[in-house]
Amino acid sequence: MTKRKILITGGAGFIGSHVVRLFVNRYPDYHIVNLDKLTYAGNLENLKDIENKQNYTFVKGDIVDAEFVHQLFTEQQVDSVIHLAAESHVDRSISNPLEFVLTNVVGTVNLLNAAKSHWKKAPENNHKNLFYHVSTDEVYGSLNENGLFTEQTSYDPHSPYSASKASSDHFVRAYHDTYQLPVVISNCSNNYGSFHFPEKLIPLSINNIKNNRPIPIYGKGENVRDWLFVEDHARAIDVIFHQGKVGDTYNIGGHNEWTNIDLIQLLCRIMDKKLKREEGTSAKLITYVKDRAGHDLRYAIDSSKLQRELGWTPSLQFEEGLEKTVDWYLANENWLNNVTSGEYQKFYEKQYVKR
């Protein structure tokens, strides 16, 4: 039997790098091809510990380039895809929605077309073929104080980002229904943990507290999010990839609902302890700013299907995971400084030419 060839898109990003690392280390008989455009959020420093592994290949490229995507499938003989590549920052989607349409919608369709075309040419690999699309709970819209998102919740996206992800989800399902392409989709809640680009709430706040800068909080900080430790998310992707039912959707949540202000106040207390500051010092940095346009009030995931059918459960409660995350950022100041200064891009620009 030939070695399994898995293409992981967006593998130099926050979640993607954790998935790549897990698969490379856990499955030495698989060959993992990491495709990433290396935009501002893609950082190969995230994967320095595995970059020389024999079952790992990195390719720089853009999924919006259909010809390139087809060429990659031919060269690498890809039999499965775990698709994480996406523009994901809501604020950026509000200022430049077209960029999100191109990457998240057109890029996904390019990958679907390549999979459909190339996998038909190798029917002997049909038992291995799977297009796994990683999506977000934001496609479901906003919840009031009660209720949870389930796999049956109707889509109701409110931002250009969530609209682009909802569209890509629909295309994946359409290719399953129309062309019988073997697919699976997961929709996850907010992730946190190591290697998170510091434009997002938790790493941004950690960095600002460390440097005594204001911590911006939208509105009154009443928006609620369910937080999922990124390593738990990577484990869930592993389980769904290997055991999930083709054509199905699985919600992945951390069972950790927090308002933004309660989260930041907890983070401030942890940072005061770690930095040996007087309690209450960091909380003085909290600064309320004008609320974001289309800001959903509450997200909360019901992941009981995943737990019941595939046996996955989150390993950490939020307080424990947040403290672990703070420890990582404080122990990896060079990584954080390289990202915030832009130095991480200069080094890899010399190594890789965009294909």
Wavefront OBJ file of the C-alpha trace (Angstrom):
o trace
v 0.000 0.000 0.000
v 1.355 3.427 -0.945
v 2.029 6.008 1.737
v -0.881 8.315 2.434
v -0.309 11.862 1.071
v -2.260 14.505 3.001
v -2.365 18.128 1.903
v -2.906 20.524 4.829
v -3.652 24.049 3.662
v -2.852 27.002 5.897
v -0.468 24.835 7.859
v 1.834 27.692 8.855
v -0.975 29.525 10.612
v -2.141 29.307 14.200
v -4.472 26.288 14.112
v -2.881 24.788 11.011
v 0.588 24.566 12.547
v -0.793 22.588 15.487
v -2.565 20.200 13.103
v 0.544 19.770 10.930
v 2.728 19.080 13.974
v 0.265 16.538 15.361
v -0.033 14.615 12.073
v 3.702 14.676 11.282
v 4.621 13.383 14.743
v 1.753 10.948 15.255
v 1.697 9.382 11.770
v 5.224 8.715 10.488
v 3.732 6.553 7.714
v 1.861 9.545 6.291
v 3.497 12.241 4.212
v 2.216 15.695 5.137
v 2.340 18.456 2.524
v 1.914 21.872 4.128
v 0.637 24.484 1.666
v 0.666 28.081 2.863
v 0.770 31.456 1.135
v 2.768 32.901 4.065
v 0.644 35.989 4.427
v 1.118 38.073 7.580
v -0.502 35.295 9.696
v 1.592 32.452 8.251
v 4.811 31.858 10.153
v 7.171 28.955 9.558
v 8.806 29.628 12.913
v 5.692 27.873 14.259
v 7.029 24.624 12.789
v 10.788 24.802 13.311
v 10.673 21.661 15.464
v 9.443 19.502 12.553
v 10.772 21.288 9.463
v 13.429 18.623 8.825
v 11.205 15.573 9.337
v 11.307 13.124 6.408
v 7.519 12.856 6.222
v 7.010 16.621 5.908
v 7.123 18.954 2.902
v 6.403 22.673 2.824
v 5.135 24.373 -0.331
v 4.533 28.101 -0.640
v 1.598 28.959 -2.856
v -1.813 30.553 -3.213
v -5.037 28.516 -3.391
v -6.607 31.334 -5.433
v -4.315 30.260 -8.308
v -6.278 27.372 -9.833
v -3.492 26.279 -12.204
v -1.030 26.083 -9.323
v -3.461 24.038 -7.207
v -3.974 21.473 -9.983
v -0.212 21.270 -10.553
v 0.336 20.661 -6.839
v -2.161 17.785 -6.801
v -0.337 16.236 -9.768
v 3.159 16.668 -8.347
v 2.364 15.539 -4.810
v -0.263 12.879 -5.661
v -2.495 14.181 -2.891
v -5.122 11.685 -1.728
v -6.659 13.718 1.129
v -7.054 17.376 2.083
v -7.418 19.085 5.451
v -8.376 22.605 4.436
v -7.615 25.319 6.998
v -6.286 28.102 4.752
v -8.466 31.172 5.240
v -8.515 34.861 5.888
v -9.962 34.875 9.392
v -9.815 38.270 11.095
v -13.279 39.848 11.233
v -11.990 43.430 11.413
v -9.934 42.915 8.256
v -12.962 41.444 6.473
v -14.935 44.608 7.191
v -12.261 46.802 5.595
v -11.463 44.445 2.674
v -14.240 41.889 2.031
v -13.091 40.962 -1.489
v -9.854 39.462 -0.167
v -11.953 37.128 1.992
v -14.156 36.143 -0.954
v -11.114 35.258 -3.041
v -9.276 33.155 -0.447
v -12.178 31.644 1.457
v -14.609 31.034 -1.406
v -12.677 30.949 -4.695
v -9.700 29.234 -3.056
v -11.932 26.537 -1.573
v -13.638 25.904 -4.925
v -10.219 25.619 -6.610
v -9.244 22.917 -4.109
v -12.576 21.124 -4.571
v -12.139 21.148 -8.365
v -8.617 19.786 -8.096
v -9.704 17.019 -5.723
v -12.663 16.087 -7.939
v -10.523 15.976 -11.050
v -7.439 14.174 -9.718
v -9.139 11.641 -7.473
v -11.245 10.382 -10.383
v -7.989 9.532 -12.173
v -6.839 7.273 -9.313
v -9.850 5.150 -8.295
v -7.516 2.744 -6.473
v -7.125 5.451 -3.808
v -10.854 6.051 -3.301
v -10.736 4.418 0.126
v -8.253 7.114 1.216
v -9.815 10.163 -0.424
v -11.300 12.781 1.905
v -11.792 16.535 1.653
v -11.963 17.828 5.235
v -13.104 21.447 5.415
v -12.386 23.265 8.687
v -14.883 26.043 9.357
v -16.161 28.273 12.156
v -19.170 28.679 14.440
v -19.531 32.243 13.162
v -21.483 30.939 10.138
v -24.432 30.356 12.487
v -24.774 34.030 13.416
v -25.568 35.181 16.930
v -27.282 33.624 19.941
v -29.250 35.291 22.688
v -28.565 34.420 26.322
v -29.829 30.852 25.891
v -29.309 28.015 23.465
v -26.380 26.418 21.637
v -25.311 26.024 18.024
v -25.922 22.474 16.784
v -25.133 20.872 13.445
v -28.757 21.609 12.451
v -28.624 25.351 13.238
v -29.508 27.474 10.199
v -26.756 29.657 8.786
v -27.041 33.376 9.524
v -23.639 35.053 8.961
v -23.306 38.725 9.908
v -19.773 39.733 8.852
v -17.982 39.460 5.496
v -15.691 36.884 7.136
v -18.512 34.640 8.344
v -20.377 35.088 5.050
v -17.310 33.906 3.129
v -16.918 30.861 5.388
v -20.638 30.054 5.107
v -20.333 30.181 1.331
v -17.336 27.846 1.354
v -19.228 25.391 3.602
v -22.113 25.360 1.114
v -19.753 24.690 -1.796
v -18.169 21.756 0.034
v -21.589 20.216 0.686
v -22.648 20.906 -2.910
v -19.625 19.021 -4.267
v -20.534 16.077 -2.046
v -24.148 16.081 -3.209
v -23.462 16.828 -6.888
v -20.204 14.973 -7.569
v -20.149 12.476 -4.680
v -16.862 13.971 -3.485
v -16.086 12.504 -0.048
v -16.186 15.423 2.355
v -16.516 16.216 6.027
v -16.917 19.611 7.717
v -16.238 20.825 11.233
v -17.314 24.128 12.757
v -15.312 25.220 15.784
v -15.544 27.879 18.465
v -12.845 30.485 19.237
v -9.398 28.943 19.603
v -6.634 30.051 21.952
v -3.139 28.795 22.765
v 0.450 28.991 21.557
v 1.516 30.503 18.199
v -1.619 32.678 17.980
v -1.018 35.800 15.864
v -1.134 38.815 18.199
v -3.948 40.675 16.462
v -6.472 38.387 18.197
v -7.903 39.185 21.630
v -5.904 36.907 23.955
v -2.358 37.231 22.503
v -2.911 40.940 21.831
v -3.913 41.479 25.447
v -0.993 39.417 26.782
v 1.452 41.460 24.716
v -0.138 44.775 25.687
v -0.171 43.917 29.389
v 3.471 42.860 29.213
v 4.349 46.216 27.648
v 1.952 48.338 29.767
v -0.159 49.337 26.770
v -3.968 49.771 26.688
v -6.117 46.632 26.352
v -8.901 47.482 23.860
v -12.343 46.022 24.607
v -15.205 46.451 22.130
v -18.361 48.076 23.498
v -18.975 47.122 27.117
v -17.197 43.756 26.832
v -20.495 41.858 27.100
v -20.018 39.703 23.990
v -19.784 36.002 24.848
v -17.514 33.448 23.193
v -16.929 29.740 23.739
v -13.172 29.141 23.986
v -11.424 26.006 22.688
v -7.788 25.160 23.467
v -6.034 24.842 20.107
v -4.384 21.508 20.924
v -7.814 20.092 21.760
v -9.022 21.354 18.379
v -6.124 19.610 16.621
v -7.031 16.354 18.410
v -10.642 16.749 17.298
v -9.552 17.237 13.680
v -7.464 14.066 13.944
v -10.450 12.087 15.253
v -12.879 13.463 12.657
v -10.412 12.892 9.810
v -10.009 9.238 10.718
v -13.417 8.344 12.109
v -15.913 10.935 10.890
v -18.795 9.908 8.649
v -18.436 11.127 5.073
v -20.909 13.883 4.310
v -21.391 14.818 7.961
v -20.734 17.993 9.945
v -19.255 18.051 13.463
v -19.286 20.985 15.859
v -16.210 21.407 18.063
v -16.549 23.467 21.232
v -14.646 23.937 24.461
v -17.612 24.286 26.864
v -15.997 27.504 28.104
v -18.337 30.478 27.701
v -16.862 33.795 28.816
v -17.796 37.410 28.282
v -14.905 39.375 26.834
v -14.598 41.543 29.928
v -14.595 38.575 32.331
v -11.953 36.876 30.189
v -9.724 39.955 30.189
v -10.110 40.462 33.923
v -9.059 36.840 34.493
v -6.115 37.343 32.134
v -5.106 40.488 34.022
v -5.051 38.581 37.313
v -2.933 35.805 35.790
v -0.517 38.311 34.253
v -0.166 40.242 37.517
v 0.762 36.978 39.248
v 3.204 35.884 36.538
v 4.860 39.302 36.262
v 4.896 39.735 40.043
v 2.881 42.923 39.841
v 0.427 44.136 42.461
v -3.024 42.659 41.815
v -5.147 45.135 39.883
v -2.225 46.697 38.012
v -2.998 45.153 34.632
v -6.760 45.758 34.913
v -6.054 49.513 34.868
v -5.007 49.078 31.215
v -8.520 48.032 30.115
v -9.830 50.564 27.582
v -13.324 50.433 26.082
v -13.527 51.269 22.378
v -16.354 51.711 19.865
v -18.069 48.403 19.157
v -17.309 46.553 15.940
v -19.879 46.675 13.121
v -22.042 43.535 13.033
v -20.574 42.276 16.306
v -22.416 39.060 17.249
v -23.532 38.950 20.874
v -22.911 35.313 21.745
v -21.513 32.105 20.281
v -21.839 28.756 22.028
v -21.227 25.317 20.548
v -23.008 22.051 21.292
v -20.330 19.435 20.559
v -22.305 16.499 21.974
v -22.446 14.761 18.576
v -18.647 14.696 18.372
v -18.398 13.430 21.946
v -21.149 10.858 21.562
v -20.200 9.429 18.157
v -16.401 9.799 18.098
v -15.472 9.989 21.779
v -13.685 13.354 21.731
v -13.790 15.643 24.762
v -11.864 18.846 25.555
v -8.933 18.220 27.903
v -8.667 21.613 29.630
v -10.933 24.033 31.415
v -10.414 27.628 30.364
v -8.601 28.877 33.478
v -6.017 26.091 33.180
v -5.615 26.545 29.436
v -5.297 30.320 29.720
v -2.565 30.049 32.336
v -0.748 27.541 30.130
v -1.082 29.967 27.207
v 0.307 32.883 29.237
v 3.267 30.736 30.312
v 4.025 29.945 26.664
v 3.995 33.581 25.550
v 6.163 34.703 28.453
v 8.632 31.885 27.719
v 8.737 32.656 23.983
v 9.395 36.383 23.868
v 11.620 36.021 20.792
v 8.739 34.503 18.809
v 6.399 37.274 19.924
v 8.935 40.017 19.217
v 9.689 38.607 15.757
v 5.989 38.542 14.905
v 5.148 42.004 16.213
v 8.197 43.517 14.496
v 7.691 41.666 11.200
v 11.158 40.062 11.352
v 9.665 36.571 10.923
v 8.627 37.418 7.342
v 12.016 38.730 6.233
v 13.834 35.476 6.961
v 11.446 33.215 5.081
v 11.008 35.602 2.148
v 14.617 34.780 1.233
v 14.017 31.024 1.437
v 10.779 30.604 -0.467
v 9.720 32.056 -3.784
v 5.976 32.174 -4.360
v 4.904 29.588 -6.889
l 1 2 3 4 5 6 7 8 9 10 11 12 13 14 15 16 17 18 19 20 21 22 23 24 25 26 27 28 29 30 31 32 33 34 35 36 37 38 39 40 41 42 43 44 45 46 47 48 49 50 51 52 53 54 55 56 57 58 59 60 61 62 63 64 65 66 67 68 69 70 71 72 73 74 75 76 77 78 79 80 81 82 83 84 85 86 87 88 89 90 91 92 93 94 95 96 97 98 99 100 101 102 103 104 105 106 107 108 109 110 111 112 113 114 115 116 117 118 119 120 121 122 123 124 125 126 127 128 129 130 131 132 133 134 135 136 137 138 139 140 141 142 143 144 145 146 147 148 149 150 151 152 153 154 155 156 157 158 159 160 161 162 163 164 165 166 167 168 169 170 171 172 173 174 175 176 177 178 179 180 181 182 183 184 185 186 187 188 189 190 191 192 193 194 195 196 197 198 199 200 201 202 203 204 205 206 207 208 209 210 211 212 213 214 215 216 217 218 219 220 221 222 223 224 225 226 227 228 229 230 231 232 233 234 235 236 237 238 239 240 241 242 243 244 245 246 247 248 249 250 251 252 253 254 255 256 257 258 259 260 261 262 263 264 265 266 267 268 269 270 271 272 273 274 275 276 277 278 279 280 281 282 283 284 285 286 287 288 289 290 291 292 293 294 295 296 297 298 299 300 301 302 303 304 305 306 307 308 309 310 311 312 313 314 315 316 317 318 319 320 321 322 323 324 325 326 327 328 329 330 331 332 333 334 335 336 337 338 339 340 341 342 343 344 345 346 347 348 349 350 351 352 353 354 355
